[in-house]
């Protein structure tokens, strides 16, 4: 090929040297990105810019020496640069894998450069196929980025697509500019502009992935916290949020077992994986994550069923104390749904997911244990009440009656005895009477007779009258005419709570008045005992841990599903409030 004679000038060489310096800078930039993030496409971009630098060295040497061999290598390096850019774009946008057929693109620049330089004499005929190859290859790289932009909405991908399309068009004007001698130096300046623009686009891709990746992880982490606040399952909240990531169509949680593992929950197109089975690519990705302990993204194989409808499968490890305990698997159209360049962020998120799931399991176990303890405590209270009732019946119906009969017999004996025995018999009857009073006092504490005979409200009124002393302590009692629907144990707890509250008010300094009220809400009966004394001490709650009246009352109330609250009112005085759940009136 005999190109139009163009004498090398200082201007053209200066432009070529400037372009070479900028291109070497882009080699260093992509090399640094590859070293930092370990992504294949950064290495390919670095290689592409390195080949572009060899192209510039070849043309500079040709301009200086005029040897056609350097023009030949210039053409070869130009074609290889375009192929390298196309391959880097395909790997970035589609995670393409190398196929032998792609080798034709590598050999074409070598073959046609030889034909154009050493065989053909017509400049346009020799340059035309190579120029077309460069334009088509560059435009194909732009199309890869444009498709990526359409899938995930990437502004950086759209910018690179526009730049590469314009660069492809610029390749077509090479024969005209070269033939007219207008290539020097404006052609170099245009190539410099496009090179810088492509470099800027690569940086934009990095910044976009960093921003999007951190936003995704922040959103997923936030969803975990929201799930905790709402007390909803962690896996459900996380998988639902994962569907909002760009290009994601389905998400699932895979849990490792000793033998292999299985999917336990899914969302989107992966909702039925736990029941109908997952695609082979998803299972392999989860197993790979378990084996290697690092996030992975794989392209779906050609053998996947068309209804699966996804091109990429990504999995990140869920980490526990003993290593990988599972994986979060997402499928979709995006090359990397998480768009996180640094695996450390994904690993940290996997640790957070593992901790959240472990905490959820612990919380679930704690809730189950608490419910079991509450049932046990309720059963114990019920049995305790039954035992108190049995002892009450034995003392009241048997022991007290026997002692009363004995007292009558002693009276008969006293009437028939002589005067010498009378004092001893009277003393015996006095002691026996005190024993009967003691037994009656014990039976009242075991089970209030008024509660069984009269009902809750009259029993409470009677209790208020027992503590009422007009000269020392006034007890005001307010309650509805009809008692709230409560179980027998709950009524006994209300009675004991009022008894304990009045006793505390008397013992600990009520000045002149105690107000007792029984009210009803939609779901609870509320007993309030309020006095005008000094109030509860600051450590009253800790004192309840020891055995005592209020401690026993709290255990009784808690076992029945209620709550005991002690607080000081503004000014002076203490308030004790007991809330107990109402019984279903249909079952009352």
C-alpha positions as CSV (number, residue, x, y, z in Angstrom):
1,X,0.0,0.0,0.0
2,X,1.3,3.4,-0.9
3,X,-0.4,6.0,1.2
4,X,-0.4,9.7,0.2
5,X,3.0,11.2,1.0
6,X,2.9,12.9,4.3
7,X,6.2,14.2,5.6
8,X,6.7,13.8,9.3
9,X,6.8,17.1,11.2
10,X,7.5,18.2,14.6
11,X,3.8,19.0,15.1
12,X,2.8,15.5,14.2
13,X,5.4,13.9,16.3
14,X,4.5,16.1,19.3
15,X,0.9,15.2,18.9
16,X,1.8,11.5,18.7
17,X,4.0,11.8,21.8
18,X,1.2,13.5,23.7
19,X,-1.2,10.8,22.8
20,X,1.3,8.1,23.8
21,X,1.8,9.8,27.2
22,X,-2.0,10.0,27.8
23,X,-2.5,6.4,26.7
24,X,0.3,5.2,29.1
25,X,-1.5,7.1,31.9
26,X,-4.7,5.1,31.1
27,X,-2.7,1.9,31.2
28,X,-1.6,2.8,34.7
29,X,-5.1,3.9,35.7
30,X,-6.7,0.6,34.7
31,X,-3.8,-1.3,36.2
32,X,-4.3,0.4,39.5
33,X,-8.1,-0.4,39.4
34,X,-7.3,-4.0,38.6
35,X,-4.9,-4.3,41.5
36,X,-7.4,-2.7,43.8
37,X,-10.6,-4.5,42.9
38,X,-9.3,-7.7,41.1
39,X,-11.8,-7.5,38.2
40,X,-11.1,-9.1,34.9
41,X,-12.4,-6.3,32.8
42,X,-10.0,-3.8,34.4
43,X,-7.1,-6.0,33.4
44,X,-8.5,-6.2,29.9
45,X,-8.9,-2.5,29.7
46,X,-5.3,-2.1,30.8
47,X,-4.2,-4.6,28.1
48,X,-6.2,-2.7,25.5
49,X,-4.5,0.6,26.4
50,X,-1.1,-1.1,26.4
51,X,-1.7,-2.4,22.9
52,X,-2.9,1.1,21.9
53,X,0.5,2.4,23.2
54,X,2.3,-0.2,21.1
55,X,0.3,1.1,18.1
56,X,1.5,4.7,18.8
57,X,5.1,3.5,19.2
58,X,4.8,1.8,15.9
59,X,3.5,4.8,14.0
60,X,6.1,7.1,15.7
61,X,8.9,4.8,14.6
62,X,7.4,4.6,11.1
63,X,7.2,8.4,10.9
64,X,10.9,8.6,11.9
65,X,12.3,5.7,9.9
66,X,9.8,5.3,7.0
67,X,10.1,1.5,7.3
68,X,6.9,-0.2,6.1
69,X,7.4,-3.0,8.7
70,X,6.5,-0.5,11.4
71,X,3.4,0.6,9.4
72,X,2.4,-3.1,9.3
73,X,2.7,-3.5,13.1
74,X,0.8,-0.2,13.5
75,X,-2.1,-1.6,11.5
76,X,-2.0,-4.9,13.5
77,X,-1.9,-3.1,16.8
78,X,-4.8,-0.9,15.8
79,X,-7.0,-3.9,15.0
80,X,-6.0,-5.7,18.2
81,X,-6.8,-2.5,20.2
82,X,-10.3,-2.5,18.9
83,X,-10.7,-6.2,19.6
84,X,-9.4,-5.7,23.2
85,X,-11.8,-2.9,23.9
86,X,-14.7,-5.0,22.5
87,X,-13.7,-8.0,24.6
88,X,-13.4,-5.8,27.8
89,X,-16.8,-4.3,27.2
90,X,-18.4,-7.7,26.7
91,X,-16.8,-9.1,29.9
92,X,-17.9,-6.1,31.9
93,X,-21.5,-5.9,30.5
94,X,-22.2,-9.6,29.9
95,X,-19.5,-11.6,31.7
96,X,-18.8,-13.1,28.3
97,X,-16.6,-16.2,28.1
98,X,-13.9,-16.8,25.4
99,X,-14.8,-19.0,22.5
100,X,-12.5,-20.2,19.7
101,X,-14.6,-18.4,17.1
102,X,-13.4,-15.1,18.6
103,X,-9.9,-16.0,17.4
104,X,-10.9,-14.9,13.9
105,X,-11.1,-11.3,15.2
106,X,-7.5,-11.6,16.4
107,X,-6.2,-13.0,13.1
108,X,-8.0,-10.6,10.8
109,X,-5.9,-7.5,11.6
110,X,-2.7,-9.5,10.9
111,X,-3.9,-10.9,7.6
112,X,-5.3,-7.8,6.2
113,X,-2.5,-5.6,7.4
114,X,-0.1,-7.8,5.4
115,X,-2.4,-7.6,2.4
116,X,-2.9,-3.9,2.6
117,X,0.8,-3.0,3.2
118,X,2.6,-5.5,1.0
119,X,0.1,-6.6,-1.7
120,X,-2.3,-3.8,-2.6
121,X,-1.3,-0.5,-4.1
122,X,-4.6,1.3,-3.9
123,X,-4.8,3.3,-0.6
124,X,-8.6,3.3,-0.3
125,X,-8.9,-0.3,-1.2
126,X,-6.3,-1.4,1.3
127,X,-7.5,0.9,4.1
128,X,-11.3,0.3,3.6
129,X,-11.7,-3.2,5.1
130,X,-9.5,-2.3,8.1
131,X,-11.4,0.9,8.7
132,X,-14.7,-0.9,8.5
133,X,-13.4,-3.5,10.9
134,X,-12.3,-0.8,13.4
135,X,-15.6,1.0,13.1
136,X,-17.8,-2.1,13.5
137,X,-15.7,-3.4,16.4
138,X,-15.7,-0.1,18.2
139,X,-19.5,0.4,17.6
140,X,-20.1,-3.2,18.9
141,X,-18.3,-2.2,22.2
142,X,-20.6,0.8,22.4
143,X,-23.6,-1.4,21.8
144,X,-22.5,-3.7,24.7
145,X,-22.5,-0.6,27.1
146,X,-25.8,0.6,25.6
147,X,-27.4,-2.7,26.3
148,X,-26.0,-2.6,29.8
149,X,-27.5,0.8,30.3
150,X,-30.9,-0.4,29.1
151,X,-30.9,-3.3,31.6
152,X,-29.8,-1.5,34.7
153,X,-30.1,2.2,34.0
154,X,-26.4,3.1,34.1
155,X,-25.5,6.7,33.1
156,X,-21.9,5.7,32.9
157,X,-22.7,2.9,30.5
158,X,-24.7,5.3,28.4
159,X,-21.8,7.8,28.3
160,X,-19.4,5.1,27.2
161,X,-21.8,4.0,24.5
162,X,-22.1,7.5,23.0
163,X,-18.3,8.0,23.1
164,X,-17.6,4.6,21.4
165,X,-20.3,5.2,18.8
166,X,-18.7,8.6,17.9
167,X,-15.2,7.0,17.9
168,X,-16.5,4.4,15.5
169,X,-17.8,7.1,13.2
170,X,-14.5,8.9,13.5
171,X,-12.7,5.9,12.2
172,X,-14.6,6.2,8.9
173,X,-13.1,9.7,8.2
174,X,-9.5,8.4,8.4
175,X,-9.1,7.7,4.6
176,X,-10.5,11.2,3.8
177,X,-8.4,13.1,6.3
178,X,-5.2,11.1,5.5
179,X,-5.7,11.4,1.8
180,X,-6.1,15.2,2.1
181,X,-3.2,15.5,4.4
182,X,-5.5,16.9,7.1
183,X,-4.7,14.1,9.6
184,X,-1.8,16.1,11.1
185,X,-2.4,17.0,13.9
186,X,-6.2,17.1,14.2
187,X,-6.6,13.3,13.9
188,X,-4.4,12.8,16.9
189,X,-6.3,15.4,18.9
190,X,-9.6,13.7,18.1
191,X,-8.1,10.4,19.2
192,X,-6.8,12.0,22.4
193,X,-10.3,13.4,23.1
194,X,-11.9,10.0,22.6
195,X,-9.2,8.3,24.7
196,X,-9.7,10.7,27.6
197,X,-13.5,10.3,27.3
198,X,-13.3,6.5,27.4
199,X,-11.0,6.8,30.5
200,X,-13.5,9.1,32.1
201,X,-16.2,6.7,31.3
202,X,-14.3,3.9,33.1
203,X,-13.8,6.1,36.1
204,X,-17.6,6.9,36.0
205,X,-18.3,3.2,36.0
206,X,-16.2,2.6,39.1
207,X,-17.8,5.5,40.9
208,X,-21.2,4.4,39.9
209,X,-20.6,0.8,41.0
210,X,-19.2,2.0,44.4
211,X,-22.1,4.4,44.9
212,X,-24.8,1.8,43.8
213,X,-23.1,-1.0,45.7
214,X,-22.9,0.9,49.0
215,X,-26.5,2.1,48.5
216,X,-27.7,-1.5,48.0
217,X,-25.9,-2.8,51.0
218,X,-27.1,0.1,53.1
219,X,-30.7,-0.6,51.9
220,X,-30.3,-4.3,52.7
221,X,-28.8,-3.6,56.1
222,X,-31.6,-1.1,56.8
223,X,-34.2,-3.7,55.9
224,X,-32.7,-6.0,58.5
225,X,-33.0,-3.3,61.1
226,X,-36.5,-2.5,60.0
227,X,-37.4,-6.2,60.2
228,X,-36.0,-6.3,63.8
229,X,-38.1,-3.3,64.7
230,X,-41.2,-4.8,63.1
231,X,-40.5,-8.2,64.6
232,X,-40.9,-9.8,61.2
233,X,-38.7,-12.7,59.9
234,X,-35.2,-11.5,58.9
235,X,-35.0,-13.7,55.8
236,X,-38.4,-12.4,54.5
237,X,-37.4,-8.8,54.9
238,X,-34.0,-9.2,53.3
239,X,-35.2,-11.2,50.3
240,X,-38.0,-8.8,49.7
241,X,-35.6,-5.9,49.7
242,X,-33.2,-7.7,47.4
243,X,-35.9,-7.7,44.7
244,X,-35.4,-3.9,44.5
245,X,-31.8,-4.2,43.4
246,X,-31.3,-3.3,39.7
247,X,-31.9,-6.2,37.3
248,X,-32.9,-8.7,40.1
249,X,-35.8,-10.9,39.4
250,X,-35.6,-13.4,42.3
251,X,-33.8,-13.9,45.6
252,X,-33.5,-16.9,47.9
253,X,-31.9,-18.0,51.2
254,X,-29.8,-21.2,51.1
255,X,-28.8,-22.9,54.4
256,X,-25.9,-25.3,54.5
257,X,-26.2,-28.7,56.1
258,X,-23.7,-31.4,56.9
259,X,-24.2,-33.2,53.6
260,X,-25.1,-30.3,51.2
261,X,-27.7,-27.6,51.7
262,X,-31.1,-26.5,50.7
263,X,-33.2,-23.4,49.9
264,X,-35.5,-22.5,52.8
265,X,-37.2,-19.3,51.5
266,X,-37.5,-17.4,48.3
267,X,-39.0,-14.3,46.7
268,X,-39.8,-13.3,43.1
269,X,-39.0,-16.0,40.5
270,X,-37.3,-17.9,43.3
271,X,-40.4,-18.1,45.5
272,X,-40.9,-21.8,44.7
273,X,-37.3,-23.0,44.9
274,X,-37.7,-24.4,48.4
275,X,-40.6,-26.6,47.1
276,X,-40.0,-27.3,43.4
277,X,-36.2,-27.2,43.4
278,X,-33.8,-24.5,42.2
279,X,-31.9,-24.2,38.9
280,X,-28.6,-26.0,38.7
281,X,-26.7,-22.7,38.4
282,X,-28.2,-21.4,41.6
283,X,-27.3,-24.6,43.5
284,X,-23.7,-24.6,42.1
285,X,-23.3,-20.9,43.1
286,X,-24.4,-21.6,46.6
287,X,-22.1,-24.7,46.9
288,X,-19.2,-22.6,45.5
289,X,-19.8,-19.9,48.1
290,X,-19.8,-22.5,50.9
291,X,-16.6,-24.0,49.6
292,X,-14.6,-20.9,48.9
293,X,-16.2,-18.4,51.4
294,X,-16.3,-15.5,48.9
295,X,-19.1,-13.9,46.8
296,X,-19.5,-15.2,43.3
297,X,-21.4,-14.2,40.1
298,X,-22.0,-16.8,37.3
299,X,-23.7,-16.6,34.0
300,X,-26.6,-19.0,33.5
301,X,-25.7,-21.8,31.1
302,X,-27.4,-22.4,27.9
303,X,-29.0,-25.5,29.3
304,X,-31.2,-23.5,31.7
305,X,-34.9,-23.8,31.1
306,X,-36.3,-20.7,29.2
307,X,-38.9,-20.1,31.9
308,X,-36.2,-19.4,34.4
309,X,-35.8,-16.1,32.6
310,X,-32.5,-14.9,34.1
311,X,-29.1,-14.4,32.7
312,X,-26.9,-14.1,35.9
313,X,-26.8,-15.7,39.3
314,X,-25.0,-14.1,42.2
315,X,-24.4,-15.5,45.6
316,X,-22.8,-14.1,48.7
317,X,-21.9,-16.0,51.9
318,X,-23.9,-15.8,55.1
319,X,-21.3,-16.1,57.8
320,X,-21.6,-17.4,61.4
321,X,-19.2,-18.2,64.2
322,X,-18.2,-21.5,62.5
323,X,-17.8,-20.1,59.0
324,X,-20.2,-20.1,56.1
325,X,-23.6,-21.2,57.3
326,X,-25.6,-20.3,54.1
327,X,-25.8,-18.1,51.1
328,X,-28.1,-15.3,49.7
329,X,-28.7,-16.1,46.0
330,X,-30.2,-13.6,43.6
331,X,-30.9,-14.0,39.9
332,X,-31.6,-11.5,37.2
333,X,-30.4,-9.7,34.1
334,X,-27.6,-7.5,35.7
335,X,-24.0,-8.7,35.4
336,X,-23.5,-8.1,39.1
337,X,-26.8,-7.4,41.0
338,X,-24.9,-6.2,44.1
339,X,-22.6,-3.9,42.1
340,X,-20.0,-3.9,44.8
341,X,-16.4,-3.8,43.6
342,X,-14.9,-4.7,47.0
343,X,-15.7,-8.1,48.3
344,X,-15.0,-6.9,51.8
345,X,-18.3,-5.1,51.8
346,X,-20.2,-8.2,50.7
347,X,-18.4,-10.3,53.3
348,X,-19.3,-7.8,56.0
349,X,-22.9,-7.8,54.9
350,X,-22.8,-11.6,55.0
351,X,-21.6,-11.5,58.6
352,X,-24.4,-9.0,59.4
353,X,-27.0,-11.4,57.8
354,X,-25.6,-14.3,59.7
355,X,-25.7,-12.4,63.0
356,X,-29.2,-11.3,62.3
357,X,-30.4,-14.8,61.5
358,X,-28.6,-16.2,64.6
359,X,-30.1,-13.5,66.8
360,X,-33.5,-14.2,65.3
361,X,-33.1,-17.9,66.1
362,X,-32.0,-17.1,69.7
363,X,-34.9,-14.7,70.1
364,X,-37.3,-17.3,68.8
365,X,-35.8,-19.8,71.3
366,X,-36.0,-17.2,74.0
367,X,-39.7,-16.5,73.2
368,X,-40.5,-20.2,73.2
369,X,-38.6,-20.7,76.5
370,X,-40.4,-17.6,78.0
371,X,-43.8,-18.9,76.9
372,X,-42.9,-22.3,78.3
373,X,-41.9,-20.7,81.6
374,X,-45.1,-18.6,81.7
375,X,-47.1,-21.7,81.1
376,X,-45.2,-23.5,83.9
377,X,-45.6,-20.6,86.2
378,X,-49.3,-20.4,85.5
379,X,-49.6,-24.1,86.1
380,X,-47.7,-23.7,89.4
381,X,-49.9,-20.8,90.5
382,X,-53.0,-22.9,89.6
383,X,-51.7,-25.8,91.6
384,X,-50.7,-23.5,94.4
385,X,-54.2,-22.2,94.6
386,X,-55.6,-25.7,94.5
387,X,-53.3,-26.7,97.3
388,X,-54.2,-23.6,99.3
389,X,-57.9,-24.5,98.8
390,X,-57.3,-28.1,99.9
391,X,-55.5,-27.0,103.0
392,X,-58.2,-24.4,103.7
393,X,-60.9,-27.0,103.4
394,X,-59.0,-29.4,105.7
395,X,-58.5,-26.7,108.3
396,X,-61.9,-25.1,108.0
397,X,-64.1,-28.1,107.6
398,X,-62.2,-30.7,109.6
399,X,-59.6,-29.3,112.0
400,X,-61.6,-26.2,113.1
401,X,-64.7,-28.3,113.5
402,X,-62.9,-30.8,115.6
403,X,-61.4,-28.1,117.8
404,X,-64.8,-26.5,118.1
405,X,-66.4,-29.8,119.2
406,X,-63.5,-30.3,121.7
407,X,-64.2,-26.9,123.1
408,X,-67.8,-27.8,123.7
409,X,-66.8,-31.0,125.4
410,X,-64.4,-29.1,127.7
411,X,-67.3,-26.8,128.6
412,X,-69.5,-29.8,129.5
413,X,-66.7,-31.3,131.6
414,X,-66.1,-28.0,133.3
415,X,-69.8,-27.9,134.4
416,X,-69.6,-31.4,135.9
417,X,-66.1,-31.1,137.5
418,X,-65.3,-29.9,141.0
419,X,-64.0,-26.4,141.8
420,X,-60.4,-27.6,142.0
421,X,-60.4,-28.6,138.3
422,X,-62.2,-25.5,137.0
423,X,-59.2,-23.2,136.6
424,X,-57.3,-25.7,134.6
425,X,-60.2,-26.5,132.4
426,X,-60.9,-22.8,131.8
427,X,-57.3,-22.3,130.9
428,X,-57.5,-25.2,128.4
429,X,-60.6,-23.7,126.9
430,X,-58.9,-20.4,126.5
431,X,-55.9,-21.9,124.8
432,X,-58.2,-23.9,122.6
433,X,-60.1,-20.8,121.7
434,X,-56.9,-19.0,120.7
435,X,-56.0,-22.0,118.5
436,X,-59.4,-21.8,116.8
437,X,-58.9,-18.1,116.1
438,X,-55.4,-18.8,114.7
439,X,-56.8,-21.5,112.4
440,X,-59.5,-19.1,111.2
441,X,-56.9,-16.4,110.6
442,X,-54.8,-18.9,108.6
443,X,-57.9,-20.0,106.6
444,X,-58.7,-16.4,105.8
445,X,-55.2,-15.9,104.4
446,X,-55.4,-19.1,102.5
447,X,-58.6,-18.3,100.8
448,X,-60.8,-15.3,101.5
449,X,-64.2,-16.6,102.5
450,X,-66.0,-13.4,101.4
451,X,-64.6,-13.9,97.8
452,X,-66.3,-17.3,97.6
453,X,-69.5,-16.4,99.4
454,X,-70.1,-12.8,98.2
455,X,-68.1,-12.3,95.0
456,X,-65.2,-10.0,94.1
457,X,-66.7,-6.5,94.5
458,X,-68.3,-7.1,98.0
459,X,-65.1,-8.9,99.1
460,X,-63.1,-5.9,98.1
461,X,-65.5,-3.5,99.8
462,X,-65.2,-5.6,103.0
463,X,-61.4,-5.5,102.8
464,X,-61.5,-1.7,102.5
465,X,-63.7,-1.6,105.6
466,X,-61.3,-3.8,107.5
467,X,-58.5,-1.2,106.9
468,X,-60.6,1.9,107.3
469,X,-60.1,3.8,110.5
470,X,-61.8,7.2,110.6
471,X,-59.4,8.7,113.1
472,X,-56.2,7.4,111.4
473,X,-56.6,6.2,107.8
474,X,-59.5,6.8,105.4
475,X,-59.8,4.2,102.7
476,X,-61.8,5.3,99.6
477,X,-62.9,2.5,97.4
478,X,-64.5,2.9,93.9
479,X,-65.6,0.0,91.7
480,X,-68.3,-0.7,89.2
481,X,-71.4,-2.5,90.3
482,X,-70.6,-5.5,88.1
483,X,-67.3,-7.2,88.5
484,X,-65.1,-7.6,85.4
485,X,-65.0,-11.1,83.9
486,X,-62.0,-12.7,85.6
487,X,-60.9,-16.2,86.3
488,X,-60.9,-17.5,89.8
489,X,-57.1,-17.2,90.0
490,X,-57.3,-13.6,88.7
491,X,-60.0,-12.6,91.2
492,X,-57.9,-14.0,94.0
493,X,-54.9,-12.1,92.6
494,X,-56.9,-8.8,92.6
495,X,-58.0,-9.4,96.2
496,X,-54.4,-10.2,97.3
497,X,-53.1,-7.2,95.4
498,X,-55.5,-4.8,97.2
499,X,-54.7,-6.5,100.5
500,X,-50.9,-6.1,99.9
501,X,-51.3,-2.5,98.7
502,X,-53.3,-1.5,101.8
503,X,-50.8,-3.3,104.1
504,X,-47.9,-1.5,102.5
505,X,-49.7,1.9,102.8
506,X,-50.2,1.3,106.5
507,X,-46.7,0.0,107.1
508,X,-44.8,2.6,105.1
509,X,-46.3,5.9,106.0
510,X,-49.7,6.7,104.4
511,X,-50.6,10.0,106.0
512,X,-54.4,10.1,106.0
513,X,-55.9,8.6,102.9
514,X,-55.7,5.7,100.5
515,X,-57.6,5.6,97.3
516,X,-58.5,2.2,95.7
517,X,-60.1,1.9,92.3
518,X,-61.1,-1.0,90.1
519,X,-61.7,-0.2,86.5
520,X,-62.0,-2.1,83.2
521,X,-60.5,-1.5,79.8
522,X,-61.2,-3.4,76.6
523,X,-58.8,-6.2,77.5
524,X,-57.8,-5.8,81.1
525,X,-59.1,-5.2,84.6
526,X,-57.0,-2.5,86.4
527,X,-56.7,-2.2,90.2
528,X,-55.1,1.0,91.5
529,X,-53.9,1.6,95.1
530,X,-52.8,5.2,95.6
531,X,-51.6,6.7,98.9
532,X,-50.3,10.0,100.1
533,X,-47.2,8.7,101.8
534,X,-43.5,9.2,101.0
535,X,-43.5,7.0,98.0
536,X,-41.5,4.0,96.9
537,X,-37.7,4.1,97.3
538,X,-35.6,4.3,94.1
539,X,-34.4,0.7,94.5
540,X,-37.9,-0.7,94.9
541,X,-37.7,-2.6,91.7
542,X,-34.5,-4.4,92.7
543,X,-35.9,-5.2,96.1
544,X,-38.7,-7.2,94.4
545,X,-36.1,-9.7,93.4
546,X,-36.0,-10.9,97.0
547,X,-38.8,-12.9,98.6
548,X,-41.6,-10.7,100.0
549,X,-45.2,-9.7,99.6
550,X,-44.8,-7.6,96.5
551,X,-42.3,-10.1,94.9
552,X,-44.9,-12.9,95.4
553,X,-47.6,-10.7,94.1
554,X,-45.6,-9.9,91.0
555,X,-45.0,-13.6,90.3
556,X,-48.7,-14.3,90.7
557,X,-49.7,-11.5,88.4
558,X,-47.1,-12.3,85.8
559,X,-48.1,-15.9,85.8
560,X,-51.7,-14.9,84.9
561,X,-50.4,-12.7,82.0
562,X,-50.8,-9.4,83.9
563,X,-48.5,-6.6,84.9
564,X,-47.5,-5.0,88.2
565,X,-46.4,-1.4,88.1
566,X,-45.1,0.7,91.0
567,X,-44.4,4.4,90.6
568,X,-44.3,7.6,92.6
569,X,-46.8,10.3,91.7
570,X,-46.0,14.0,91.4
571,X,-45.8,15.7,94.7
572,X,-46.0,12.9,97.3
573,X,-47.4,9.4,97.4
574,X,-47.1,6.1,95.7
575,X,-49.2,4.3,93.1
576,X,-49.4,0.5,92.7
577,X,-51.3,-0.6,89.6
578,X,-52.2,-4.2,88.7
579,X,-53.4,-5.1,85.3
580,X,-54.9,-8.6,84.6
581,X,-56.3,-9.8,81.3
582,X,-60.1,-10.3,81.1
583,X,-61.6,-13.7,80.7
584,X,-63.6,-14.3,77.5
585,X,-67.1,-13.6,78.6
586,X,-68.4,-16.4,76.3
587,X,-66.3,-18.8,78.4
588,X,-66.9,-17.2,81.7
